[in-house]
Amino acid sequence: MLYIVSTPIGNLSDMTARASKILAECDFILAEDTRTSKRLLDLLGISARVSAYHDFNKEQVTPGIVASLKDGKEVALITDAGTPGVADPAFYLVRAAIADGIDVVPVPGASALLAALVASGLPTDRFVFENFLPNKGTRRRKLFESLKDEPRTVIFYETPHRIIKALEDIKEVLGGVRVVIGRELTKMHEEFLRGSAEELLAHFTKHPPRGEMVVLFNVRVKSNPPPESA
């Protein structure tokens, strides 16, 4: 059986009892970064065999993992933080396991994109996740152009050294749309920044961006909407 186990995105207390139990009892754990995951397991008092599973080795090691699963091994897959399968290579193994008739069991827990969405103040009834934006400015602006008429709330991940360029492109392409940034979610310095791209750029000139970020906007929601008529 293959368990897809969510782990905390910052606050250790977000680790569920069920997730801890499965990680402690499985035959081995697959982790995107074994060093990061071993630190977490040590804090939880879990001693288990941990093997690497990431974008650079997934094609090579997946057949062996599937063979172990077919032999009856209990395997848990975790990511660096949060829910596996979101912006990481878990999908490749899940698809292979399903193709061989192996049960895949989700063990829910923390998710950065959902945590940011529910506290954003933007519409939550429909949303779309765009992962990390393209590195090249032309491709990034082209993506924003394609989202001009997107009715759903858009969510993507961003890093401190790229957020300025992303906001500049949002300002250029989407104008005064309201942007929400969730930074360092569940950690000591968690904060939410809300405003137009221009306002957030001004904020970052005084407070250099730090920490991993979840960025959200909805083209139907403007940063400074006109007052309703009486």
N, CA, C and O of each residue as an XYZ file, in Angstrom:
920
protein
N       0.835     -1.191      0.000
C       0.000      0.000      0.000
C       0.875      1.248      0.000
O       1.887      1.313      0.699
N       0.472      2.237     -0.792
C       1.215      3.491     -0.879
C       0.430      4.584     -0.167
O      -0.712      4.869     -0.526
N       1.046      5.197      0.844
C       0.435      6.283      1.592
C       1.012      7.618      1.118
O       2.231      7.769      1.030
N       0.161      8.564      0.820
C       0.581      9.914      0.454
C       0.361     10.772      1.695
O      -0.766     11.164      1.997
N       1.446     11.059      2.409
C       1.354     11.623      3.756
C       1.723     13.108      3.764
O       2.815     13.499      3.351
N       0.788     13.912      4.241
C       1.049     15.348      4.384
C       1.830     15.617      5.664
O       1.602     14.979      6.691
N       2.753     16.571      5.586
C       3.562     16.959      6.740
C       3.432     18.471      6.950
O       2.950     19.166      6.055
N       3.847     18.997      8.104
C       3.695     20.424      8.378
C       4.435     21.300      7.373
O       5.459     20.905      6.815
N       3.893     22.501      7.156
C       4.566     23.474      6.294
C       5.365     24.464      7.122
O       5.973     25.382      6.571
N       5.374     24.294      8.420
C       6.142     25.186      9.284
C       5.927     24.901     10.752
O       6.881     24.823     11.526
N       4.673     24.747     11.134
C       4.324     24.515     12.532
C       4.229     23.027     12.794
O       3.363     22.351     12.240
N       5.113     22.509     13.636
C       5.173     21.076     13.896
C       3.868     20.536     14.472
O       3.563     19.355     14.308
N       3.102     21.383     15.142
C       1.847     20.944     15.746
C       0.801     20.571     14.702
O      -0.216     19.963     15.034
N       1.042     20.930     13.441
C       0.102     20.578     12.385
C       0.269     19.137     11.903
O      -0.486     18.690     11.039
N       1.225     18.416     12.435
C       1.387     17.003     12.099
C       0.265     16.219     12.766
O       0.071     16.319     13.977
N      -0.474     15.439     11.983
C      -1.593     14.688     12.555
C      -1.110     13.398     13.211
O      -0.062     12.856     12.861
N      -1.895     12.923     14.165
C      -1.566     11.663     14.839
C      -1.573     10.505     13.849
O      -0.745      9.598     13.936
N      -2.509     10.541     12.911
C      -2.578      9.469     11.904
C      -1.325      9.453     11.034
O      -0.773      8.388     10.756
N      -0.877     10.634     10.603
C       0.324     10.706      9.766
C       1.539     10.184     10.514
O       2.336      9.430      9.955
N       1.688     10.577     11.774
C       2.823     10.109     12.574
C       2.802      8.596     12.720
O       3.843      7.947     12.616
N       1.631      8.033     12.958
C       1.494      6.589     13.137
C       1.893      5.840     11.870
O       2.606      4.839     11.933
N       1.434      6.323     10.730
C       1.752      5.653      9.468
C       3.246      5.730      9.172
O       3.846      4.740      8.753
N       3.843      6.886      9.383
C       5.276      7.022      9.127
C       6.104      6.137     10.044
O       7.147      5.623      9.639
N       5.647      5.957     11.275
C       6.375      5.120     12.231
C       6.248      3.641     11.913
O       7.136      2.860     12.255
N       5.166      3.241     11.267
C       4.886      1.820     11.072
C       5.180      1.312      9.671
O       5.226      0.099      9.462
N       5.383      2.215      8.689
C       5.595      1.750      7.320
C       6.984      1.124      7.157
O       7.866      1.324      7.992
N       7.164      0.370      6.079
C       8.443     -0.305      5.841
C       9.542      0.680      5.453
O      10.693      0.534      5.864
N       9.179      1.672      4.666
C      10.142      2.742      4.382
C       9.412      3.974      3.882
O       8.256      3.918      3.461
N      10.134      5.100      3.942
C       9.578      6.400      3.577
C      10.323      6.951      2.371
O      11.549      6.873      2.295
N       9.583      7.498      1.448
C      10.167      8.183      0.302
C      10.071      9.682      0.537
O       9.007     10.183      0.902
N      11.166     10.404      0.332
C      11.192     11.835      0.623
C      11.881     12.586     -0.504
O      12.837     12.093     -1.101
N      11.385     13.783     -0.788
C      11.979     14.604     -1.841
C      13.390     15.035     -1.451
O      14.305     14.981     -2.273
N      13.568     15.461     -0.210
C      14.882     15.820      0.318
C      15.070     15.048      1.621
O      14.448     15.373      2.633
N      15.926     14.029      1.599
C      16.065     13.152      2.767
C      16.601     13.888      3.981
O      16.241     13.556      5.110
N      17.453     14.880      3.770
C      18.005     15.629      4.911
C      16.915     16.413      5.626
O      16.822     16.382      6.853
N      16.093     17.114      4.854
C      14.986     17.875      5.441
C      14.019     16.951      6.159
O      13.579     17.237      7.273
N      13.694     15.846      5.514
C      12.714     14.926      6.096
C      13.250     14.216      7.328
O      12.493     13.953      8.262
N      14.529     13.902      7.351
C      15.098     13.248      8.523
C      15.077     14.167      9.736
O      14.902     13.706     10.864
N      15.254     15.459      9.508
C      15.152     16.399     10.627
C      13.743     16.386     11.212
O      13.566     16.406     12.430
N      12.748     16.352     10.337
C      11.359     16.284     10.801
C      11.105     14.988     11.555
O      10.507     15.000     12.631
N      11.554     13.877     10.997
C      11.324     12.579     11.634
C      12.024     12.498     12.989
O      11.488     11.913     13.931
N      13.203     13.075     13.090
C      13.909     13.088     14.374
C      13.105     13.866     15.422
O      12.998     13.441     16.572
N      12.546     15.000     15.016
C      11.740     15.794     15.938
C      10.502     15.037     16.392
O      10.034     15.218     17.516
N       9.975     14.191     15.520
C       8.787     13.411     15.848
C       9.127     12.109     16.555
O       8.232     11.385     16.991
N      10.429     11.806     16.673
C      10.840     10.563     17.307
C      10.575      9.341     16.466
O      10.355      8.252     16.996
N      10.593      9.512     15.146
C      10.315      8.412     14.220
C      11.613      7.918     13.609
O      12.347      8.682     12.982
N      11.887      6.651     13.793
C      13.067      6.025     13.196
C      12.610      5.131     12.055
O      11.940      4.123     12.281
N      12.965      5.491     10.849
C      12.516      4.726      9.681
C      13.529      4.877      8.565
O      14.273      5.856      8.512
N      13.550      3.914      7.689
C      14.397      3.987      6.500
C      13.829      5.044      5.556
O      12.639      5.028      5.240
N      14.677      5.951      5.115
C      14.242      7.035      4.242
C      15.053      6.986      2.950
O      16.283      6.958      2.972
N      14.343      6.976      1.834
C      14.997      6.959      0.520
C      14.556      8.178     -0.276
O      13.462      8.706     -0.080
N      15.429      8.614     -1.178
C      15.142      9.804     -1.975
C      14.192      9.485     -3.123
O      14.327      8.468     -3.803
N      13.236     10.375     -3.318
C      12.349     10.295     -4.485
C      12.099     11.728     -4.958
O      11.402     12.494     -4.292
N      12.669     12.085     -6.108
C      12.572     13.443     -6.603
C      12.575     13.441     -8.128
O      12.651     12.387     -8.758
N      12.491     14.625     -8.708
C      12.374     14.747    -10.167
C      13.545     14.141    -10.918
O      13.397     13.711    -12.062
N      14.709     14.102    -10.281
C      15.909     13.655    -10.988
C      16.111     12.139    -10.947
O      16.921     11.608    -11.708
N      15.385     11.433    -10.068
C      15.566      9.975    -10.018
C      14.269      9.196    -10.166
O      14.287      7.965    -10.129
N      13.145      9.883    -10.332
C      11.843      9.201    -10.297
C      11.706      8.117    -11.369
O      11.147      7.054    -11.100
N      12.204      8.371    -12.563
C      12.064      7.383    -13.625
C      12.913      6.144    -13.338
O      12.536      5.027    -13.692
N      14.050      6.353    -12.698
C      14.952      5.245    -12.402
C      14.457      4.378    -11.252
O      14.552      3.152    -11.316
N      13.924      5.007    -10.191
C      13.607      4.245     -8.977
C      12.156      3.795     -8.884
O      11.843      2.914     -8.083
N      11.264      4.373     -9.680
C       9.844      4.013     -9.566
C       9.575      2.525     -9.789
O       8.807      1.947     -9.020
N      10.165      1.868    -10.799
C       9.884      0.434    -10.976
C      10.224     -0.401     -9.739
O       9.476     -1.312     -9.385
N      11.339     -0.099     -9.085
C      11.710     -0.842     -7.883
C      10.747     -0.598     -6.734
O      10.441     -1.511     -5.967
N      10.270      0.635     -6.615
C       9.304      0.951     -5.560
C       7.994      0.218     -5.813
O       7.402     -0.343     -4.891
N       7.548      0.226     -7.055
C       6.309     -0.485     -7.396
C       6.455     -1.977     -7.124
O       5.515     -2.616     -6.652
N       7.625     -2.536     -7.417
C       7.860     -3.961     -7.135
C       7.759     -4.237     -5.636
O       7.192     -5.250     -5.228
N       8.307     -3.340     -4.818
C       8.213     -3.503     -3.361
C       6.768     -3.421     -2.900
O       6.349     -4.178     -2.024
N       6.012     -2.516     -3.478
C       4.597     -2.383     -3.129
C       3.826     -3.645     -3.501
O       2.963     -4.095     -2.749
N       4.138     -4.209     -4.657
C       3.462     -5.439     -5.090
C       3.830     -6.625     -4.214
O       3.074     -7.592     -4.122
N       4.992     -6.553     -3.570
C       5.419     -7.602     -2.639
C       4.788     -7.431     -1.258
O       5.048     -8.216     -0.346
N       3.956     -6.394     -1.112
C       3.251     -6.196      0.139
C       3.868     -5.196      1.087
O       3.424     -5.074      2.229
N       4.888     -4.474      0.639
C       5.506     -3.473      1.497
C       4.560     -2.284      1.689
O       3.788     -1.924      0.801
N       4.652     -1.693      2.879
C       3.904     -0.474      3.186
C       4.861      0.706      3.000
O       5.878      0.804      3.688
N       4.531      1.589      2.075
C       5.424      2.686      1.715
C       4.705      4.018      1.918
O       3.546      4.179      1.534
N       5.407      4.960      2.522
C       4.861      6.310      2.698
C       5.669      7.297      1.876
O       6.900      7.254      1.866
N       4.977      8.173      1.198
C       5.625      9.217      0.397
C       5.339     10.568      1.028
O       4.183     10.925      1.255
N       6.400     11.320      1.312
C       6.244     12.668      1.847
C       7.021     13.638      0.960
O       7.852     13.228      0.149
N       6.743     14.907      1.125
C       7.471     15.939      0.403
C       8.210     16.804      1.420
O       8.133     16.541      2.620
N       8.921     17.827      0.963
C       9.682     18.663      1.890
C       8.784     19.284      2.953
O       9.169     19.394      4.117
N       7.592     19.687      2.547
C       6.626     20.280      3.465
C       5.261     20.287      2.782
O       5.160     20.529      1.579
N       4.227     20.021      3.553
C       2.883     20.082      2.993
C       2.420     18.778      2.380
O       2.836     17.695      2.792
N       1.552     18.899      1.390
C       0.885     17.744      0.792
C       1.610     17.276     -0.467
O       1.759     18.054     -1.409
N       2.061     16.031     -0.503
C       2.720     15.503     -1.706
C       1.771     15.519     -2.900
O       0.557     15.372     -2.751
N       2.345     15.700     -4.077
C       1.546     15.709     -5.288
C       1.201     17.104     -5.761
O       0.677     17.273     -6.862
N       1.491     18.120     -4.933
C       1.262     19.509     -5.317
C       2.629     20.145     -5.561
O       3.379     20.407     -4.621
N       2.941     20.386     -6.820
C       4.228     20.984     -7.205
C       5.413     20.107     -6.819
O       6.460     20.622     -6.424
N       5.262     18.798     -6.928
C       6.376     17.878     -6.697
C       6.132     16.598     -7.505
O       5.079     16.475     -8.131
N       7.067     15.642     -7.512
C       6.970     14.487     -8.417
C       6.081     13.338     -7.946
O       6.109     12.271     -8.560
N       5.307     13.506     -6.899
C       4.499     12.401     -6.372
C       3.561     11.814     -7.420
O       3.313     10.608     -7.425
N       3.042     12.654     -8.302
C       2.104     12.186     -9.329
C       2.660     11.025    -10.126
O       1.923     10.100    -10.468
N       3.945     11.058    -10.425
C       4.562     10.014    -11.252
C       4.442      8.643    -10.589
O       4.106      7.655    -11.243
N       4.720      8.592     -9.281
C       4.638      7.327     -8.552
C       3.193      6.910     -8.330
O       2.867      5.728     -8.442
N       2.330      7.854     -8.018
C       0.915      7.534     -7.810
C       0.327      6.906     -9.069
O      -0.386      5.906     -8.991
N       0.618      7.480    -10.210
C       0.108      6.957    -11.478
C       0.622      5.542    -11.735
O      -0.131      4.673    -12.175
N       1.911      5.312    -11.458
C       2.493      3.989    -11.671
C       1.881      2.957    -10.722
O       1.624      1.818    -11.111
N       1.650      3.369     -9.471
C       1.056      2.446     -8.496
C      -0.359      2.071     -8.901
O      -0.731      0.900     -8.835
N      -1.146      3.042     -9.315
C      -2.523      2.775     -9.734
C      -2.549      1.843    -10.939
O      -3.386      0.946    -11.028
N      -1.622      2.070    -11.862
C      -1.565      1.229    -13.064
C      -1.305     -0.226    -12.729
O      -1.703     -1.114    -13.482
N      -0.635     -0.486    -11.594
C      -0.347     -1.858    -11.185
C      -1.323     -2.365    -10.130
O      -1.075     -3.383     -9.484
N      -2.422     -1.660     -9.961
C      -3.466     -2.133     -9.056
C      -3.145     -1.975     -7.580
O      -3.735     -2.660     -6.745
N      -2.230     -1.094     -7.249
C      -1.830     -0.880     -5.851
C      -2.717      0.189     -5.230
O      -2.994      1.212     -5.856
N      -3.158     -0.045     -4.014
C      -3.977      0.937     -3.310
C      -3.151      2.166     -2.954
O      -2.045      2.049     -2.427
N      -3.691      3.339     -3.244
C      -3.062      4.605     -2.888
C      -3.965      5.302     -1.875
O      -5.134      5.575     -2.148
N      -3.402      5.583     -0.705
C      -4.193      6.121      0.401
C      -3.703      7.529      0.760
O      -2.552      7.686      1.166
N      -4.551      8.555      0.620
C      -4.151      9.898      1.028
C      -4.262     10.069      2.537
O      -5.223      9.611      3.155
N      -3.275     10.729      3.121
C      -3.304     11.047      4.550
C      -3.246     12.575      4.635
O      -2.158     13.152      4.647
N      -4.403     13.230      4.692
C      -4.457     14.688      4.557
C      -3.776     15.424      5.703
O      -3.573     14.892      6.794
N      -3.436     16.669      5.403
C      -2.802     17.527      6.403
C      -2.582     18.909      5.841
O      -3.396     19.408      5.064
N      -1.487     19.531      6.229
C      -1.215     20.918      5.845
C      -1.020     21.070      4.340
O      -0.467     20.195      3.673
N      -1.489     22.206      3.827
C      -1.305     22.559      2.421
C      -1.175     24.067      2.335
O      -2.089     24.788      2.737
N      -0.061     24.557      1.820
C       0.183     25.995      1.771
C      -0.845     26.718      0.912
O      -1.311     27.797      1.276
N      -1.199     26.131     -0.225
C      -2.112     26.847     -1.116
C      -3.502     26.961     -0.511
O      -4.159     27.989     -0.672
N      -3.969     25.913      0.189
C      -5.292     25.977      0.812
C      -5.291     26.895      2.030
O      -6.259     27.617      2.269
N      -4.210     26.866      2.794
C      -4.107     27.761      3.941
C      -4.171     29.213      3.496
O      -4.853     30.030      4.114
N      -3.457     29.532      2.419
C      -3.466     30.907      1.906
C      -4.828     31.273      1.347
O      -5.303     32.388      1.559
N      -5.460     30.356      0.638
C      -6.750     30.643      0.009
C      -7.816     31.000      1.040
O      -8.514     32.002      0.889
N      -7.944     30.187      2.086
C      -9.050     30.384      3.019
C      -8.876     31.645      3.866
O      -9.849     32.141      4.432
N      -7.659     32.168      3.961
C      -7.423     33.388      4.732
C      -7.211     34.609      3.848
O      -6.923     35.696      4.349
N      -7.350     34.439      2.549
C      -7.022     35.517      1.614
C      -8.071     36.608      1.546
O      -7.743     37.769      1.303
N      -9.318     36.254      1.756
C     -10.396     37.208      1.545
C     -10.862     37.259      0.107
O     -11.753     38.042     -0.224
N     -10.288     36.451     -0.746
C     -10.713     36.342     -2.138
C     -11.724     35.206     -2.272
O     -11.802     34.354     -1.387
N     -12.499     35.174     -3.356
C     -13.484     34.105     -3.530
C     -12.840     32.723     -3.469
O     -11.797     32.485     -4.077
N     -13.473     31.818     -2.729
C     -12.924     30.474     -2.529
C     -13.744     29.382     -3.207
O     -13.382     28.206     -3.158
N     -14.863     29.779     -3.849
C     -15.744     28.758     -4.427
C     -15.125     28.065     -5.632
O     -15.408     26.896     -5.894
N     -14.284     28.782     -6.363
C     -13.580     28.207     -7.512
C     -12.182     28.808     -7.554
O     -12.007     30.014     -7.377
N     -11.184     27.951     -7.790
C      -9.810     28.464     -7.854
C      -8.978     27.593     -8.769
O      -9.349     26.460     -9.075
N      -7.839     28.135     -9.207
C      -6.918     27.419    -10.086
C      -5.500     27.625     -9.572
O      -5.126     28.733     -9.186
N      -4.721     26.565     -9.570
C      -3.350     26.612     -9.076
C      -2.387     26.585    -10.248
O      -2.459     25.698    -11.099
N      -1.482     27.559    -10.294
C      -0.535     27.691    -11.413
C       0.897     27.306    -11.041
O       1.824     27.566    -11.808
N       1.086     26.691     -9.874
C       2.410     26.219     -9.469
C       3.375     27.418     -9.369
O       2.984     28.482     -8.887
N       4.615     27.256     -9.815
C       5.559     28.371     -9.899
C       5.451     28.998    -11.291
O       5.267     28.287    -12.279
N       5.563     30.294    -11.367
C       5.462     30.987    -12.649
C       6.690     30.724    -13.512
O       7.739     30.343    -12.993
N       6.571     30.924    -14.838
C       7.744     30.787    -15.711
C       8.852     31.759    -15.311
O       8.578     32.858    -14.829
N      10.089     31.352    -15.512
C      11.230     32.208    -15.191
C      11.342     33.405    -16.131
O      11.663     34.516    -15.708
N      11.075     33.163    -17.401
C      11.254     34.224    -18.393
C      10.083     35.193    -18.368
O       8.919     34.795    -18.315
N      10.425     36.482    -18.407
C       9.410     37.516    -18.330
C       8.375     37.447    -19.439
O       7.192     37.682    -19.193
N       8.797     37.130    -20.652
C       7.847     37.075    -21.767
C       6.815     35.976    -21.541
O       5.626     36.181    -21.785
N       7.259     34.822    -21.081
C       6.331     33.724    -20.811
C       5.445     34.040    -19.620
O       4.272     33.665    -19.602
N       5.988     34.722    -18.630
C       5.208     35.074    -17.441
C       4.095     36.062    -17.813
O       2.949     35.900    -17.394
N       4.438     37.068    -18.590
C       3.425     38.046    -18.997
C       2.378     37.414    -19.908
O       1.201     37.770    -19.855
N       2.816     36.475    -20.742
C       1.868     35.769    -21.602
C       0.878     34.970    -20.754
O      -0.307     34.902    -21.078
N       1.363     34.369    -19.673
C       0.473     33.637    -18.768
C      -0.542     34.586    -18.146
O      -1.732     34.276    -18.103
N      -0.085     35.740    -17.663
C      -1.013     36.700    -17.068
C      -2.029     37.198    -18.103
O      -3.196     37.414    -17.777
N      -1.586     37.376    -19.338
C      -2.520     37.769    -20.405
C      -3.632     36.738    -20.552
O      -4.794     37.092    -20.749
N      -3.267     35.459    -20.455
C      -4.259     34.379    -20.610
C      -5.233     34.319    -19.439
O      -6.277     33.673    -19.525
N      -4.886     34.997    -18.338
C      -5.725     34.957    -17.143
C      -6.590     36.208    -16.984
O      -7.265     36.365    -15.967
N      -6.576     37.087    -17.966
C      -7.328     38.336    -17.871
C      -8.821     38.102    -17.680
O      -9.490     38.891    -17.012
N      -9.346     37.036    -18.255
C     -10.773     36.748    -18.151
C     -11.046     35.513    -17.292
O     -12.126     34.927    -17.372
N     -10.069     35.118    -16.470
C     -10.220     33.946    -15.610
C     -11.149     34.289    -14.436
O     -10.812     35.153    -13.627
N     -12.311     33.631    -14.328
C     -13.240     33.968    -13.247
C     -12.849     33.391    -11.897
O     -13.357     33.832    -10.866
N     -11.958     32.414    -11.889
C     -11.578     31.772    -10.634
C     -10.427     32.523     -9.963
O      -9.688     33.263    -10.613
N     -10.292     32.319     -8.662
C      -9.138     32.853     -7.942
C      -7.882     32.099     -8.386
O      -7.867     30.869     -8.415
N      -6.851     32.830     -8.724
C      -5.587     32.258     -9.210
C      -4.598     32.197     -8.051
O      -4.437     33.162     -7.304
N      -3.937     31.046     -7.914
C      -2.960     30.838     -6.846
C      -1.652     30.358     -7.465
O      -1.653     29.495     -8.343
N      -0.544     30.917     -7.004
C       0.748     30.383     -7.434
C       1.768     30.570     -6.322
O       1.580     31.379     -5.413
N       2.853     29.803     -6.411
C       3.951     29.915     -5.456
C       5.015     30.860     -6.014
O       5.216     30.943     -7.225
N       5.689     31.564     -5.115
C       6.763     32.437     -5.568
C       7.858     32.521     -4.510
O       7.627     32.270     -3.328
N       9.048     32.878     -4.966
C      10.208     32.984     -4.083
C      10.561     34.450     -3.879
O      10.158     35.295     -4.679
N      11.306     34.768     -2.822
C      11.630     36.172     -2.530
C      12.379     36.883     -3.652
O      12.155     38.069     -3.893
N      13.262     36.170     -4.336
C      14.059     36.841     -5.356
C      13.317     37.024     -6.679
O      13.832     37.675     -7.588
N      12.099     36.452     -6.801
C      11.340     36.615     -8.042
C      10.033     37.378     -7.856
O       9.386     37.735     -8.840
N       9.635     37.632     -6.623
C       8.324     38.234     -6.389
C       8.218     39.639     -6.983
O       7.146     40.029     -7.446
N       9.305     40.400     -6.976
C       9.252     41.761     -7.512
C       8.903     41.740     -9.001
O       8.042     42.497     -9.449
N       9.562     40.884     -9.754
C       9.283     40.805    -11.191
C       7.857     40.325    -11.445
O       7.193     40.798    -12.368
N       7.388     39.385    -10.626
C       6.022     38.892    -10.787
C       5.016     40.014    -10.552
O       4.055     40.157    -11.308
N       5.234     40.808     -9.506
C       4.327     41.912     -9.213
C       4.383     42.985    -10.294
O       3.359     43.576    -10.636
N       5.571     43.238    -10.831
C       5.695     44.218    -11.916
C       4.899     43.772    -13.132
O       4.272     44.590    -13.805
N       4.924     42.472    -13.413
C       4.176     41.952    -14.557
C       2.672     41.976    -14.290
O       1.890     42.255    -15.199
N       2.261     41.686    -13.061
C       0.838     41.773    -12.724
C       0.357     43.216    -12.893
O      -0.719     43.456    -13.440
N       1.151     44.164    -12.425
C       0.801     45.579    -12.555
C       0.646     45.964    -14.030
O      -0.300     46.655    -14.408
N       1.595     45.501    -14.854
C       1.568     45.848    -16.277
C       0.389     45.214    -16.999
O      -0.260     45.865    -17.817
N       0.108     43.948    -16.703
C      -0.892     43.202    -17.474
C      -2.293     43.283    -16.864
O      -3.282     43.394    -17.588
N      -2.376     43.227    -15.544
C      -3.682     43.128    -14.888
C      -4.103     44.397    -14.152
O      -5.204     44.460    -13.603
N      -3.248     45.391    -14.137
C      -3.610     46.687    -13.570
C      -3.845     46.640    -12.073
O      -2.999     46.163    -11.316
N      -5.019     47.147    -11.643
C      -5.292     47.324    -10.216
C      -5.945     46.155     -9.538
O      -6.634     46.331     -8.533
N      -5.748     44.955    -10.061
C      -6.321     43.775     -9.423
C      -5.785     43.637     -7.997
O      -4.627     43.958     -7.725
N      -6.633     43.159     -7.097
C      -6.209     42.968     -5.710
C      -5.347     41.712     -5.613
O      -5.737     40.641     -6.080
N      -4.176     41.854     -5.005
C      -3.239     40.749     -4.844
C      -3.088     40.448     -3.353
O      -3.015     41.358     -2.527
N      -3.044     39.168     -3.028
C      -2.816     38.750     -1.645
C      -1.580     37.868     -1.611
O      -1.449     36.946     -2.416
N      -0.683     38.144     -0.689
C       0.509     37.318     -0.509
C       0.493     36.743      0.896
O       0.447     37.480      1.881
N       0.532     35.415      0.980
C       0.692     34.740      2.263
C       2.148     34.341      2.411
O       2.674     33.579      1.599
N       2.797     34.849      3.439
C       4.245     34.653      3.593
C       4.540     33.898      4.886
O       3.963     34.195      5.932
N       5.448     32.915      4.807
C       5.866     32.164      5.990
C       4.668     31.570      6.736
O       4.570     31.692      7.958
N       3.775     30.940      6.012
C       2.532     30.437      6.588
C       2.793     29.416      7.692
O       3.629     28.524      7.546
N       2.074     29.560      8.782
C       2.102     28.738     10.004
C       3.369     28.940     10.829
O       3.510     28.328     11.888
N       4.285     29.775     10.375
C       5.539     29.994     11.092
C       5.440     31.236     11.986
O       4.427     31.935     11.986
N       6.482     31.489     12.727
C       6.488     32.591     13.692
C       6.220     33.942     13.029
O       5.530     34.787     13.599
N       6.762     34.148     11.828
C       6.640     35.444     11.168
C       5.592     35.422     10.052
O       5.698     36.171      9.081
N       4.592     34.571     10.195
C       3.512     34.524      9.200
C       2.869     35.902      9.039
O       2.631     36.612     10.015
N       2.596     36.258      7.791
C       1.861     37.496      7.548
C       1.144     37.429      6.209
O       1.537     36.690      5.306
N       0.085     38.217      6.103
C      -0.648     38.371      4.854
C      -0.533     39.820      4.405
O      -0.773     40.744      5.182
N      -0.169     40.005      3.159
C      -0.075     41.325      2.549
C      -1.171     41.422      1.502
O      -1.335     40.516      0.684
N      -1.918     42.510      1.523
C      -3.044     42.671      0.609
C      -3.015     44.067     -0.004
O      -2.797     45.058      0.694
N      -3.237     44.133     -1.316
C      -3.263     45.428     -1.994
C      -3.048     45.234     -3.480
O      -2.980     44.102     -3.960
N      -2.943     46.329     -4.207
C      -2.623     46.238     -5.628
C      -1.161     45.839     -5.784
O      -0.386     45.907     -4.831
N      -0.793     45.425     -6.987
C       0.607     45.088     -7.249
C       1.495     46.301     -6.982
O       2.603     46.165     -6.465
N       1.004     47.477     -7.336
C       1.780     48.704     -7.110
C       2.001     48.946     -5.618
O       3.100     49.315     -5.203
N       0.963     48.740     -4.815
C       1.077     48.936     -3.371
C       2.034     47.922     -2.744
O       2.803     48.260     -1.845
N       1.983     46.695     -3.217
C       2.873     45.669     -2.673
C       4.321     45.918     -3.091
O       5.244     45.649     -2.322
N       4.518     46.423     -4.287
C       5.872     46.785     -4.710
C       6.431     47.889     -3.817
O       7.607     47.869     -3.454
N       5.591     48.839     -3.472
C       6.028     49.916     -2.570
C       6.378     49.356     -1.199
O       7.340     49.794     -0.568
N       5.589     48.383     -0.740
C       5.875     47.751      0.551
C       7.251     47.084      0.532
O       8.017     47.199      1.489
N       7.554     46.394     -0.553
C       8.811     45.650     -0.616
C      10.033     46.552     -0.808
O      11.161     46.108     -0.594
N       9.831     47.791     -1.202
C      10.973     48.703     -1.243
C      11.430     49.058      0.169
O      12.601     49.370      0.387
N      10.507     49.010      1.125
C      10.838     49.309      2.519
C      11.136     48.042      3.324
O      11.886     48.069      4.300
N      10.534     46.940      2.894
C      10.697     45.662      3.601
C      11.078     44.596      2.574
O      10.198     43.986      1.967
N      12.375     44.365      2.371
C      12.813     43.390      1.364
C      12.115     42.039      1.546
O      11.995     41.557      2.672
N      11.655     41.426      0.452
C      10.916     40.171      0.554
C      11.755     39.031      1.122
O      12.921     38.851      0.771
N      11.121     38.267      2.013
C      11.773     37.117      2.623
C      10.761     35.988      2.764
O       9.561     36.226      2.899
N      11.258     34.767      2.730
C      10.415     33.602      2.971
C       9.641     33.160      1.742
O       9.452     33.920      0.793
N       9.204     31.922      1.785
C       8.401     31.379      0.680
C       7.013     32.011      0.697
O       6.464     32.303      1.759
N       6.459     32.215     -0.485
C       5.205     32.954     -0.606
C       4.175     32.211     -1.437
O       4.502     31.504     -2.391
N       2.921     32.394     -1.047
C       1.787     31.991     -1.868
C       1.117     33.283     -2.322
O       0.791     34.141     -1.502
N       0.917     33.416     -3.619
C       0.358     34.644     -4.191
C      -0.993     34.324     -4.816
O      -1.150     33.317     -5.507
N      -1.967     35.197     -4.562
C      -3.323     34.978     -5.054
C      -3.884     36.269     -5.634
O      -3.550     37.364     -5.179
N      -4.736     36.130     -6.640
C      -5.511     37.265     -7.132
C      -6.756     36.733     -7.822
O      -6.831     35.563     -8.196
N      -7.725     37.616     -7.980
C      -8.935     37.293     -8.730
C      -9.263     38.529     -9.551
O      -9.481     39.607     -8.997
N      -9.299     38.379    -10.858
C      -9.456     39.547    -11.728
C     -10.783     40.263    -11.510
O     -10.944     41.411    -11.924
N     -11.741     39.589    -10.858
C     -13.022     40.240    -10.572
C     -12.938     41.155     -9.355
O     -13.843     41.956     -9.116
N     -11.856     41.041     -8.583
C     -11.720     41.813     -7.349
C     -10.618     42.852     -7.536
O      -9.445     42.511     -7.688
N     -11.008     44.106     -7.521
C     -10.054     45.195     -7.652
C      -9.569     45.636     -6.280
O     -10.273     45.483     -5.282
N      -8.363     46.184     -6.238
C      -7.778     46.555     -4.948
C      -8.555     47.694     -4.295
O      -8.780     47.683     -3.085
N      -8.960     48.668     -5.091
C      -9.710     49.806     -4.563
C     -10.985     49.992     -5.376
O     -11.064     50.886     -6.220
N     -11.989     49.142     -5.120
C     -13.211     49.219     -5.894
C     -13.945     50.525     -5.650
O     -13.865     51.075     -4.552
N     -14.673     51.046     -6.664
C     -15.421     52.285     -6.478
C     -16.542     52.084     -5.478
O     -17.080     50.981     -5.386
N     -16.918     53.123     -4.715
C     -17.992     52.971     -3.727
C     -19.311     52.672     -4.409
O     -19.561     53.129     -5.524
N     -20.159     51.899     -3.734
C     -21.463     51.590     -4.277
C     -22.329     52.841     -4.268
O     -22.275     53.648     -3.340
N     -23.125     52.985     -5.317
C     -24.015     54.156     -5.393
C     -25.138     54.017     -4.374
O     -25.586     52.911     -4.073
N     -25.579     55.139     -3.856
C     -26.626     55.124     -2.828
C     -27.961     54.702     -3.430
O     -28.963     54.630     -2.719
